[in-house]
Amino acid sequence: MPSITVRNLDEDTKQALRERAARNGRSMEEEARLMLAATEGQSPPPLTAKPSTTEHEDAFSKADNRILLIIGGGIAAYKCLELIRHLKKKEMAVRVIMTRAAQEFITPLSLEALSHDKVLTNLFEREAEHDIGHIRLSREADLVVVAPATADLMAKMANGLADDLASTCLMASDKPILVVPAMNPAMWAHPATRRNVKTLEGDGIHFVGPNSGEMAESGEAGVGRMAEPLEIANAITGLLDSSPKPLAGRRAIVTSGPTHEPIDPVRYIANRSSGKQGHAIAEALGRAGAEVILVSGPVNIPDPKHAEIIHVQTAREMQKMVETALPADIAVMVAAVADWRSAETADEKMKKQDGKGPDSLALTENPDILKGLGHHHNRPQLLIGFAAETEKLEEHGRAKLKRKKADWILANDVSAENGVMGGDNNTIRLLSNKGVEAWPTMDKTEVAERLVERIVAHFETETVET
Ligand SMILES: Cc1cc2nc3c(=O)[nH]c(=O)nc-3n(C[C@H](O)[C@H](O)[C@H](O)COP(=O)(O)O)c2cc1C
């Protein structure tokens, strides 16, 4: 069997071998031995470390939402690590191409670990070309994202240059392309960049950012800062989802789940809310195109895909986050916020004294978040509250509507025998100053969809009336 000595290889070959070995989770010597075995027609020993390229490739090609992420050589390249994390959370498959310059800022290895796929860097890499091919690479994705899009990459795109893997794939692609520019404000303002942006917009390329703010270079500020990873992830979701977006341009705040009110470091006051209804409403609003901020108490269910989530523990934290998220067109206050909290919070775990606990627990009232919004100078245009009642549903709901200056109250019967708290179903009465609508018992996601239909209709009539 032929052999080679790794240290005798020239630098370029050594680098290529190093990258390939890292991708496959092997030492350089082991990788070289396997390559030689393959060229000799011997079957290489079974792979125990990572799956082969073909397995990765299959996983990518079979995925529902496939993103080809092209990373350019900008200082903001590091933000792509968080972007990939967000995309993975949204169950998207991500394949990465890096330009040569991008590799000066972050390593293929860290991107491979996050994307669970091999990172491609070289147009003339025989193995990658044989396995995937640059044409298929650009066609197999549902969306191509260029982030950070350097001035150089945008110039290449605008002028049809194709002198490396990134620019060749961009030329060969027949899929929508999202460009995320990031550069020094002077570069962004330069007439050449202005011309290139205009050309790319004319070619139907989508853009997100750049934003205004401080640059990595000290003392530099202006327009040129790359959009934040979550903003990019939301733009990607928007481009992939072609369903109607009747709430596009509207901003919504939703609260969900219970709150935990501490008594001491290990004990708290809570309730049985699961967060299922609030999360379903946030997701349905997001799918309808609204920009959704979901402020959630502690729950054991996954974050919705179409909302930005803020996790809180207590009613006071929830109120602060809701008010910080203003202004909003829509607010749906679903969380089962604790009405009271312990008047004192002990710093240390409270101990039994001679086998006895405290005689009583003094409570104090929590802020009323819904009422606070109803009376806020920045009151959302459409304010919706939930009323969890165990008796006199309509009477209590109607009183709440008035007292809290809400537009609609969704009253639901949370008596223990109904199993609403924590369960999958809900029976709603929608109360407004126009009357009452009694909805049949439905799954909480159906409740969410019906509510969003009502919200869409509300804004449509309002637009017609004005
Ligand atoms: C430290 C440093 C930071 C850079 N940051 C940016 C940047 O944010 N945006 C940009 O357009 N170019 C930036 N450049 C210049 C690009 O790296 C350079 O134009 C490179 O050729 C781009 O290659 P690419 O477009 O193939 O990735 C930076 C260069 C250096 C040395």
The ligand as an ORCA input file, in Angstrom:
! r2SCAN-3c Opt
* xyz 0 1
  C     -10.337     43.765      9.505
  C     -11.088     43.874      8.223
  C     -12.430     44.061      8.243
  C     -13.148     44.166      7.049
  N     -14.499     44.356      7.126
  C     -15.190     44.526      5.983
  C     -16.599     44.761      6.035
  O     -17.225     44.802      7.098
  N     -17.255     44.933      4.863
  C     -16.626     44.899      3.656
  O     -17.272     45.096      2.624
  N     -15.305     44.638      3.595
  C     -14.586     44.455      4.721
  N     -13.216     44.226      4.642
  C     -12.591     44.104      3.336
  C     -12.867     42.724      2.727
  O     -12.395     41.708      3.580
  C     -12.200     42.647      1.350
  O     -12.819     43.558      0.466
  C     -12.249     41.235      0.798
  O     -11.638     41.238     -0.477
  C     -13.675     40.759      0.636
  O     -13.673     39.479      0.083
  P     -15.007     38.689     -0.229
  O     -15.995     39.666     -0.753
  O     -14.604     37.665     -1.247
  O     -15.425     38.034      1.021
  C     -12.494     44.086      5.816
  C     -11.118     43.853      5.806
  C     -10.425     43.752      6.979
  C      -8.952     43.513      6.926
*
